[in-house]
Amino acid sequence: MPVFTQAEYDQQLTLKTELTQAEFTEFSPPALEVFPSPLKNFRMRAEFKVWHCKTSNQAQYAMHKPGVSKQAFTIDTFPIASTMINSLMPALLDEVNSDETLKRKLFQAEFLSSTLNEALISLIYHKPLDETWESKAKALSAKLNCSIIGRSRKQKCLIGNDFIYEEFKIAEQNFRYQQVENSFTQPNASVCEKMLNWASDASKALKGDLLELYCGNGNFTLPLSKNFSKVLATEISKTSVKSAIHNLTINNIHNVAIARMSSEEFTQALNRERAFRRLKDIDLDSYAFSTIFVDPPRAGLDPATEQLAARFDNILYVSCNPATLKANLGHFCKTHKIERFALFDQFPYTEHRECGVLLKRL
């Protein structure tokens, strides 16, 4: 795993900046706000294949290289991962290689960590997990001082918690987040905090009520709730909805309602095309929406959701795919103007770019 210098990183970020500016020039956006990443130890999540060497009978971490198929490359360290993950990696291997119960049929290890020095390790097997494994895993959890989850076909064995806590400082206020194993969280904690502060600052003068689609565990919901009278947030994942409600509770936020719905379903509900029992306790007519916030999957907004968003005076859009963002802007910029434009380097040393846009009705 190469270690990059500041000069090399700056050069890569400059190329991303220039590409983004050129790609969106047709929309006449304002100056691009660029938010860099730390050089290393920025990833709070990491997943590794477990390679079993036939000659040494030892388990090793392995990854695939882009463009190289059907070949695994073993690694000892992972510099872009958090310092906690890098400290746990060799400690876990030592324990696994010294115990056949933990090692046998293990084929993947997944790490989830936070800036609060909490961690969770998921071990995934091609074998059923029995009481002997659970006993060994309890000892492993105690020795590594982190929760352990064992997964096999139709099995989940939990030692400790299936979540950790993270904390971000946004607009001089600390927000605490429960992050659940095997559900989506932003991988780059430093850049995530910058994204949340940017979104908070971009929306602080908008007022009224907010509609948020794809709210996840409430990552943006929590700080954005401070800028609006009321917030209605939607999310399709049961796990994420449960976590979002928990996060609202522990942060003492009381002006947010969450509906477990897809963006397509909510569009139908708002258009009065369908009635949903999941909205029976939510009075849509009580909201005076001024703003919509979306952070969609890589596919971007579907046509119906695109039409829904265009009805709002303000559109706050965070995108993990510049291509689908550009396609959606082709529709939005017929009625709205870009007021803020940002580039977040969530994934250094890759071609991936994350963008943020604030649009206001013309």
C-alpha positions in Angstrom: 0.0 0.0 0.0 1.7 3.2 -1.1 2.1 6.2 1.1 1.5 9.5 -0.7 3.2 12.8 0.0 1.4 16.1 0.4 2.6 17.2 -3.0 1.2 14.1 -4.7 -2.1 14.4 -2.9 -2.4 18.1 -3.8 -1.7 17.3 -7.4 -4.5 14.7 -7.4 -6.9 17.0 -5.7 -6.1 19.8 -8.2 -7.0 17.4 -11.1 -10.3 16.6 -9.4 -11.0 20.3 -8.9 -10.2 21.1 -12.5 -12.3 18.2 -13.8 -15.3 19.2 -11.7 -15.1 22.9 -12.8 -15.0 21.9 -16.4 -17.8 19.3 -16.1 -20.3 21.8 -14.6 -19.2 25.0 -16.4 -22.4 25.0 -18.6 -24.5 25.8 -15.4 -22.4 28.9 -14.6 -21.8 27.8 -10.9 -20.1 30.1 -8.4 -16.5 29.5 -7.3 -16.0 25.9 -6.3 -15.5 25.3 -2.6 -12.9 22.5 -2.1 -12.6 20.4 1.0 -9.5 18.2 1.2 -9.0 15.0 3.1 -6.2 14.0 5.5 -3.4 12.2 3.8 -3.8 9.0 5.8 -5.8 7.3 8.5 -9.0 8.8 7.2 -11.1 5.7 6.5 -13.3 4.6 9.5 -14.3 1.4 7.7 -12.3 -1.3 6.0 -13.0 -4.7 4.6 -10.4 -7.4 3.8 -10.5 -10.9 2.3 -8.7 -13.4 4.5 -6.1 -15.4 2.5 -5.0 -18.8 3.9 -1.4 -19.5 2.8 -1.1 -23.2 2.1 2.7 -23.3 2.8 2.7 -21.5 6.2 -0.9 -22.4 7.2 -1.3 -18.7 8.3 -4.2 -16.4 7.6 -3.3 -13.0 5.9 -5.3 -10.0 4.8 -5.8 -9.7 1.1 -7.3 -7.1 -1.3 -7.8 -6.8 -5.0 -6.2 -4.2 -7.2 -8.3 -2.2 -9.7 -8.0 -3.8 -13.2 -6.5 -7.0 -11.9 -9.1 -9.8 -11.8 -9.0 -13.1 -9.9 -5.8 -12.3 -8.0 -5.5 -11.3 -4.4 -2.6 -9.2 -3.0 -1.8 -9.8 0.7 -1.2 -6.7 2.9 0.1 -6.1 6.4 -1.0 -2.6 7.0 -3.6 -0.2 5.5 -2.3 3.4 5.9 -5.5 5.1 4.7 -7.5 3.3 7.5 -7.9 4.8 11.0 -5.1 4.3 13.5 -7.4 2.1 15.5 -8.0 -0.2 12.5 -4.3 -0.4 11.9 -3.6 -1.3 15.5 -6.4 -4.0 15.4 -5.3 -5.6 12.2 -2.1 -7.4 13.4 -3.7 -8.1 16.8 -6.6 -9.8 15.2 -4.4 -11.9 12.9 -2.2 -13.0 15.8 -5.3 -14.3 17.7 -6.8 -15.9 14.6 -3.6 -17.7 13.6 -3.2 -19.1 17.2 -6.6 -20.6 17.3 -8.0 -23.1 14.7 -11.6 -22.4 15.8 -11.3 -18.8 14.9 -9.2 -19.3 11.8 -10.9 -22.3 10.0 -13.1 -21.2 7.1 -12.7 -17.5 7.9 -12.8 -15.7 4.6 -13.5 -12.0 5.4 -12.8 -9.5 8.1 -14.6 -6.1 8.3 -13.6 -3.2 10.6 -15.8 -0.3 11.7 -14.2 2.4 13.9 -14.8 6.0 15.0 -12.9 9.1 16.1 -14.1 8.2 19.7 -11.8 5.2 19.6 -14.6 2.7 19.4 -14.4 -0.3 17.1 -16.3 -3.3 15.9 -15.0 -6.3 14.0 -17.1 -8.6 11.8 -15.7 -12.0 11.0 -17.4 -13.9 8.1 -17.2 -17.6 7.7 -17.9 -20.5 5.3 -19.0 -22.7 8.3 -21.7 -22.8 11.0 -20.7 -21.0 14.2 -21.2 -23.1 17.3 -20.8 -22.6 21.1 -17.0 -23.3 20.9 -16.6 -20.5 18.4 -18.8 -18.2 20.6 -16.6 -18.9 23.6 -13.4 -18.1 21.7 -15.0 -15.0 20.2 -15.9 -13.7 23.7 -12.2 -14.1 24.8 -11.2 -12.3 21.6 -13.5 -9.4 22.2 -12.2 -9.0 25.7 -8.5 -9.1 24.5 -9.0 -6.6 21.7 -11.5 -4.5 23.7 -14.0 -4.3 20.9 -17.3 -5.9 19.9 -17.1 -9.0 17.6 -19.8 -10.2 15.2 -19.6 -13.6 13.6 -21.5 -14.1 10.4 -22.2 -17.3 8.5 -25.0 -18.4 6.3 -28.3 -17.4 8.1 -26.3 -16.8 11.3 -25.3 -13.7 13.2 -23.5 -14.2 16.5 -23.1 -11.0 18.5 -20.4 -10.4 21.2 -21.0 -6.9 22.6 -22.9 -4.4 20.5 -23.6 -4.3 16.7 -22.9 -0.6 16.7 -20.4 2.1 17.7 -20.7 5.8 18.4 -19.3 8.7 16.4 -19.3 12.4 17.1 -19.0 15.4 14.8 -18.8 19.1 15.7 -21.1 21.2 13.4 -21.6 24.9 13.8 -20.0 24.8 17.3 -22.3 22.0 18.5 -21.4 18.4 19.0 -23.7 15.7 17.6 -23.5 12.1 18.6 -24.3 9.3 16.2 -25.0 5.6 16.5 -23.5 3.8 13.6 -24.7 0.2 13.0 -22.7 -2.6 11.5 -23.6 -3.5 8.0 -25.5 -0.3 7.3 -24.3 2.8 5.4 -22.1 5.4 7.1 -19.7 7.9 5.5 -16.3 6.3 5.5 -14.1 9.4 5.8 -14.9 11.0 9.2 -12.9 14.2 8.6 -14.5 15.0 5.3 -17.9 14.0 6.6 -17.7 16.6 9.3 -16.7 19.2 6.6 -19.8 18.1 4.5 -22.1 18.5 7.5 -20.7 21.9 8.3 -21.0 23.0 4.7 -24.6 21.9 4.5 -25.4 23.5 7.8 -23.9 26.8 6.6 -25.5 26.7 3.2 -29.0 26.2 4.7 -28.8 28.5 7.8 -30.7 31.4 6.1 -33.4 29.3 4.4 -35.9 28.9 7.2 -39.4 27.3 6.8 -39.7 23.5 6.9 -37.4 20.9 5.4 -38.1 17.7 3.5 -35.2 15.3 3.5 -35.1 12.2 1.3 -32.6 9.3 1.9 -31.9 10.4 5.5 -30.0 7.2 6.5 -29.1 7.2 10.2 -29.8 11.0 10.4 -26.3 12.0 9.3 -27.4 15.3 7.8 -30.8 15.4 9.6 -29.4 16.2 13.0 -27.5 19.4 12.2 -30.0 20.6 9.5 -32.8 20.4 12.0 -31.3 23.4 13.8 -32.0 25.6 10.7 -35.6 24.8 10.1 -38.9 24.9 12.0 -39.8 21.3 11.2 -38.2 18.5 9.3 -39.8 15.5 7.6 -37.3 12.9 6.7 -37.7 9.7 4.7 -35.7 6.5 4.6 -36.5 3.0 3.3 -34.1 0.9 5.5 -35.6 -0.3 8.7 -32.2 -0.5 10.4 -31.4 3.1 9.4 -34.8 4.4 10.5 -34.4 2.8 13.9 -30.9 4.3 14.2 -32.0 7.7 13.0 -34.8 7.8 15.7 -32.2 6.8 18.3 -29.8 9.5 17.2 -32.6 12.2 17.4 -33.4 11.0 20.9 -29.8 11.1 22.3 -29.3 14.5 20.7 -32.5 15.9 22.2 -34.0 16.9 18.8 -37.8 17.1 18.8 -38.7 18.9 15.5 -38.1 15.9 13.2 -40.5 13.2 12.0 -39.3 10.2 10.1 -41.3 8.1 7.6 -40.0 4.7 6.4 -40.7 5.2 2.7 -38.8 5.3 -0.6 -38.5 8.6 -2.4 -40.9 7.2 -5.1 -43.5 6.3 -2.4 -43.2 9.7 -0.8 -43.6 11.4 -4.1 -46.9 9.5 -4.6 -48.0 10.4 -1.1 -47.3 14.1 -1.6 -49.1 14.1 -4.9 -52.1 12.4 -3.2 -51.7 9.5 -5.7 -51.7 6.9 -2.9 -52.4 6.7 0.8 -49.8 5.1 3.1 -50.5 3.7 6.6 -46.9 4.6 7.4 -48.0 8.3 7.2 -51.1 7.9 9.4 -49.5 9.9 12.2 -48.0 12.6 9.9 -50.1 15.5 8.7 -48.5 16.5 5.4 -50.7 19.6 5.2 -49.1 20.9 8.4 -45.7 21.5 6.7 -44.7 24.7 5.0 -41.8 23.2 3.0 -39.2 25.7 1.7 -36.4 23.4 1.1 -35.6 19.8 0.0 -32.4 18.0 0.9 -31.3 14.9 -1.0 -28.3 12.7 -0.7 -29.2 9.9 -3.2 -27.5 6.7 -4.2 -25.1 6.8 -7.2 -28.0 6.5 -9.6 -29.1 10.0 -8.7 -32.8 11.1 -8.6 -35.4 9.3 -10.6 -37.6 11.4 -12.9 -40.5 11.5 -10.5 -38.3 12.6 -7.6 -36.5 15.1 -9.8 -39.9 16.7 -10.6 -40.8 16.7 -7.0 -37.6 18.5 -6.0 -38.0 21.1 -8.7 -41.2 22.2 -6.9 -39.2 23.5 -3.9 -37.8 27.0 -3.6 -34.5 25.6 -2.4 -32.7 22.4 -3.3 -29.8 21.2 -1.3 -28.2 18.2 -3.1 -25.2 16.1 -2.0 -24.0 13.7 -4.7 -21.6 10.8 -4.8 -21.8 10.7 -8.6 -21.0 13.8 -10.6 -22.5 12.2 -13.8 -26.0 11.7 -12.3 -25.7 15.1 -10.5 -25.0 16.8 -13.9 -28.0 15.0 -15.4 -30.3 16.2 -12.6 -28.9 19.7 -12.8 -29.9 19.8 -16.5 -33.5 19.7 -15.2 -33.1 21.9 -12.1 -31.3 24.7 -13.8 -34.3 25.5 -16.0 -36.0 26.9 -12.9 -33.2 27.3 -10.3 -29.8 28.9 -10.1 -26.7 27.4 -8.3 -25.8 29.5 -5.3 -23.2 27.2 -3.6 -21.0 24.6 -5.2 -18.6 22.3 -3.3 -16.2 19.4 -3.9 -15.6 17.0 -1.0 -12.6 14.6 -1.4 -14.2 11.6 0.4 -12.1 9.1 -1.4 -8.5 10.3 -1.9 -6.3 8.3 -4.4 -9.4 7.3 -6.4 -11.4 8.9 -9.2 -14.4 9.3 -7.0 -15.7 12.8 -6.3 -18.5 13.9 -3.9 -20.2 17.2 -4.7 -22.6 19.6 -2.9 -24.9 22.1 -4.6 -27.4 24.6 -3.2 -30.0 25.8 -5.8 -32.5 28.6 -5.4 -35.5 29.3 -7.6 -35.0 32.0 -10.2 
